[in-house]
């Protein structure tokens, strides 16, 4: 009984929040977009449709996403009374895995509705585990190879196919199976700054990235600070 009451209260709160957001002139058909990604998906693209139900022009003065992985753009900036609009949203997955929550904030010039918050709820397949984040070498040092390991955790649908170096960074594979990949990375030279992406390939369409760089940056406790 208590659980049922809690569910009813939470549902009512969510409906009240949605009504509050839609209390202004811009009425959105949907405030939250949900998606379950397939293993080969690399991005989720969706649209939020709305209508200006007020009796005056409303201007969208800004659109902000909670993450650099998400972009959003309105089809125009001024919406006359009765006009329909669309916000195009794209969420690029990158190395992410598991449940993802992203928000998009629309800023308007209407005092009754200065902000509208939209939400993406996206469930991604579990991602491979990469042993390092960014790898950084100090500008001018004698570059030494760094070891990297990539593994497939339980429940992850991907199988590893290899790794690609770049013009600025050399990669040498140490061991490779479908569920375990070990390699080294080293700058081909450290005389000038460089930033690049090492690509870990899977047997499907999705790839995963290890960012590497040579920077003029200090070392702390023997480690390069990116």
ABEGO torsion letter per residue (X at the ends): XAAAAAAAAAAAAAAAAAAAAAABABBBABABBBBBBBAABABBBBBBBBBBABABBBBBABBBBABAABBBBBABABBBBGBBBBBBBBBBAEABBEBBBBBBBBBBABAABABBBBBBBBBBBBBBBBABBBBBBBBGBBBBBBBBBBBBBBGBABBBAEBBBBAABBBBBABBBAABBBBBBBBABAABBBBBBBBBBBABABBBBBBBBBBBBBBBGGBBBX
